[in-house]
Amino acid sequence: MRRRPGNGRWTLSALAAVTAVIALISPEARAAASWLGLHPHPPRLDLILAAAPVIQVHIAGAVVALAIGTVLMIGVKGTGLHKALGWGWVAAMALTAVSSLFIRQINHGAFSFIHLLSGWTIVALPMAIYAIKRGKVAAHRRTMTGLFVGGLIIAGLLTFLPGRLMWTVFLG
């Protein structure tokens, strides 16, 4: 099933993101952020380079999945490009989910709540592929959208909590 891109949602989201970036550049916005305990600064990529290799692989997989996933969500569905990028997204998401199972510093070596999203991703990716191979487009769409939003966006936002690596890289 083919779908025409966008009904304005993505344009509005992009506009909000650009506005937020511009707002952080202004001295007033930076003063307000500082008052809230936020200290936005250019990303400290040296912290990522100093992290364990499994964390670097995890971040790389997540960044690739975010880039490909955004293109897939915006673009026309069912095309050859969608299918090719879709396989790349599945591989990046699988790499991200599996690598996360080896990252357990946050919970004293035990699994944390966020690992539930990883487990769900590992189970749901094959389910979504099975659905589309059987012609169940709606089930495929629901599962993939859920993985993009829950398994990638929400899990990614959780990495920006105080004390986590991404917090330190961008805000700490």
C-alpha positions in Angstrom: 0.0 0.0 0.0 1.4 3.4 -1.0 0.9 6.5 1.1 1.7 10.0 0.2 4.2 11.7 2.5 3.2 14.0 5.3 0.2 15.8 6.4 2.2 18.6 8.1 3.2 16.6 11.2 6.8 16.2 10.2 7.0 19.8 9.0 5.7 20.9 12.4 8.1 18.6 14.3 11.1 19.8 12.2 10.0 23.5 12.8 9.8 22.8 16.6 13.2 21.2 16.6 14.8 24.1 14.7 13.1 26.6 17.0 14.4 24.8 20.1 18.0 24.8 18.7 17.8 28.5 17.8 16.3 29.3 21.2 19.2 27.6 23.0 21.6 29.8 21.1 20.1 33.0 22.5 21.7 34.3 25.8 18.3 34.5 27.5 17.5 30.8 26.7 20.9 29.7 27.9 20.5 31.6 31.1 17.0 30.0 31.6 18.5 26.5 30.9 21.3 27.2 33.4 18.8 28.2 36.0 17.0 24.8 35.4 20.3 23.0 35.9 20.9 22.4 32.2 24.2 23.4 30.7 23.8 22.8 27.0 27.2 22.8 25.2 28.7 21.4 22.0 28.6 17.6 22.2 31.5 16.1 24.0 32.2 13.3 21.6 35.4 12.4 23.5 33.1 10.8 26.1 31.6 8.5 23.5 35.1 7.7 22.2 36.2 6.8 25.7 33.1 4.6 26.4 33.3 0.8 26.1 33.2 -0.6 22.6 29.7 -2.1 23.2 28.4 1.3 24.0 29.9 2.8 20.9 28.3 0.0 18.8 25.0 0.6 20.5 25.1 4.4 19.9 26.1 3.8 16.2 23.3 1.4 15.7 20.8 3.8 17.3 21.9 6.8 15.3 21.7 4.8 12.0 18.3 3.4 13.0 17.1 7.0 13.8 18.3 8.3 10.5 16.8 5.5 8.4 13.6 5.3 10.5 12.9 9.0 10.0 13.3 8.6 6.2 11.0 5.6 6.3 8.4 7.3 8.4 8.3 10.3 6.1 8.6 8.5 2.7 6.2 6.6 0.5 5.6 3.1 1.7 5.9 -0.1 -0.4 8.5 1.2 -2.8 11.8 -0.6 -3.6 13.6 2.1 -1.6 11.3 1.6 1.4 12.0 -2.2 1.3 15.8 -1.7 1.0 16.0 0.9 3.7 13.6 -1.2 5.8 16.1 -4.1 5.9 18.8 -1.6 6.9 16.6 -0.3 9.7 15.8 -3.8 10.9 19.6 -4.6 11.0 20.3 -1.3 12.9 17.5 -1.9 15.4 18.6 -5.5 15.9 22.2 -4.4 16.5 21.0 -1.7 18.9 18.7 -4.0 20.9 21.2 -6.9 21.1 24.1 -4.6 22.1 22.0 -3.1 24.8 21.8 -6.4 26.6 25.5 -6.1 27.3 25.2 -2.6 28.7 24.3 -2.9 32.4 26.3 -0.3 34.2 23.2 1.7 35.2 21.7 -1.0 37.5 24.8 -2.4 39.2 25.2 -5.2 36.6 21.6 -6.2 36.4 19.0 -5.6 33.7 17.0 -2.4 34.0 13.5 -1.4 32.8 14.9 -0.2 29.5 16.0 -3.7 28.7 12.3 -4.7 28.4 12.2 -2.5 25.3 15.2 -4.3 23.9 13.6 -7.7 24.5 10.4 -6.5 22.9 12.4 -5.2 19.9 14.1 -8.5 19.5 10.8 -10.3 19.4 8.8 -7.7 17.4 11.2 -7.2 14.5 10.7 -10.8 13.2 6.9 -10.5 13.9 6.7 -7.3 11.7 8.7 -9.0 8.9 6.4 -12.1 9.1 3.4 -9.8 8.9 4.5 -8.0 5.7 5.6 -11.3 4.1 2.0 -12.5 4.7 0.5 -9.3 3.3 -0.7 -8.0 6.7 0.2 -4.4 6.0 -1.7 -2.9 8.9 0.0 -5.3 11.4 3.4 -4.5 9.9 2.7 -0.8 10.1 1.6 -0.9 13.7 4.5 -3.0 14.8 7.2 -1.0 13.0 5.7 2.3 14.1 5.6 1.1 17.7 9.2 0.0 17.5 10.2 3.3 16.0 8.4 5.3 18.7 8.8 3.0 21.7 12.0 1.0 21.0 13.9 3.9 19.5 12.5 7.4 20.4 11.4 6.7 23.9 14.4 4.5 24.8 16.6 7.2 23.2 15.0 9.9 25.3 15.6 7.9 28.5 19.4 8.0 27.7 19.2 11.8 28.3 18.2 11.5 31.9 20.7 13.1 34.4 23.7 10.9 35.1 23.5 8.9 31.8 26.1 9.2 29.1 24.0 11.2 26.6 23.1 13.7 29.3 26.8 14.3 30.0 27.6 14.4 26.3 25.0 17.1 25.5 23.9 18.8 28.8 26.2 17.9 31.7 
